[in-house]
């Protein structure tokens, strides 16, 4: 799998997670996590359009990381997500 294919796979997975995300605990931090996630997805798409798939993959990894952090902190819930809240 090349970097472009990996980016596209990660973008799909992250976008699906965001679409299914339910905010369980709305607060300043959960709002920030959600905003960071959306901003990093936007950045990833921007870099992909420029053909910079390495930077796009890095950005989408950050986006997914904020989703993971929100799930682990109990801020977000996603049915059948691979992480469970602590």
C-alpha positions as CSV (number, residue, x, y, z in Angstrom):
1,X,0.0,0.0,0.0
2,X,1.5,3.4,-1.0
3,X,1.1,6.6,1.0
4,X,-1.8,7.9,-1.1
5,X,-3.7,4.7,-0.6
6,X,-3.0,4.7,3.2
7,X,-4.2,8.3,3.3
8,X,-7.4,7.5,1.5
9,X,-8.0,4.5,3.8
10,X,-7.4,6.6,6.9
11,X,-9.6,9.5,5.6
12,X,-12.5,7.1,5.1
13,X,-12.1,5.5,8.5
14,X,-11.8,8.8,10.3
15,X,-14.7,10.4,8.3
16,X,-17.0,7.4,9.1
17,X,-16.0,7.7,12.8
18,X,-16.8,11.5,12.8
19,X,-20.2,10.8,11.1
20,X,-21.1,8.3,13.8
21,X,-19.7,10.3,16.7
22,X,-22.2,11.2,19.5
23,X,-21.1,13.9,22.0
24,X,-21.8,12.4,25.4
25,X,-20.2,15.1,27.5
26,X,-20.3,18.6,26.0
27,X,-17.7,20.9,27.5
28,X,-14.9,23.2,26.5
29,X,-12.5,20.3,26.0
30,X,-14.9,18.1,24.0
31,X,-15.7,21.2,21.8
32,X,-12.0,21.7,21.2
33,X,-11.4,18.1,20.3
34,X,-14.2,18.2,17.8
35,X,-13.0,21.4,16.3
36,X,-9.4,20.1,16.0
37,X,-10.7,16.9,14.4
38,X,-12.6,18.9,11.7
39,X,-9.7,21.3,11.1
40,X,-7.2,18.5,10.7
41,X,-9.5,16.7,8.3
42,X,-9.8,19.9,6.3
43,X,-6.0,20.3,6.3
44,X,-5.6,16.7,5.2
45,X,-7.9,17.2,2.2
46,X,-6.0,20.4,1.3
47,X,-2.6,18.7,1.3
48,X,-4.0,15.7,-0.7
49,X,-5.3,18.1,-3.4
50,X,-1.8,19.5,-3.6
51,X,-0.4,15.9,-4.0
52,X,1.4,16.1,-0.6
53,X,0.1,12.7,0.7
54,X,2.7,12.5,3.4
55,X,1.5,15.7,5.1
56,X,-2.1,14.7,4.4
57,X,-1.6,11.4,6.1
58,X,0.0,13.1,9.1
59,X,-3.0,15.5,9.4
60,X,-5.6,12.7,9.2
61,X,-3.7,10.8,11.9
62,X,-3.9,13.8,14.2
63,X,-7.7,14.1,13.4
64,X,-8.2,10.4,14.3
65,X,-6.1,10.9,17.4
66,X,-8.5,13.6,18.7
67,X,-11.4,11.3,18.1
68,X,-9.6,8.5,20.0
69,X,-8.8,10.9,22.9
70,X,-12.4,12.0,23.1
71,X,-13.7,8.4,23.2
72,X,-11.2,7.5,25.8
73,X,-12.0,10.5,28.0
74,X,-15.7,9.7,27.8
75,X,-16.6,12.8,25.8
76,X,-17.6,10.9,22.6
77,X,-19.4,7.7,21.9
78,X,-19.2,5.8,18.6
79,X,-21.1,2.5,18.3
80,X,-18.8,-0.5,17.7
81,X,-15.7,1.7,17.9
82,X,-12.4,-0.1,18.4
83,X,-11.7,1.9,21.6
84,X,-13.7,1.8,24.7
85,X,-14.0,4.6,27.2
86,X,-12.0,4.1,30.5
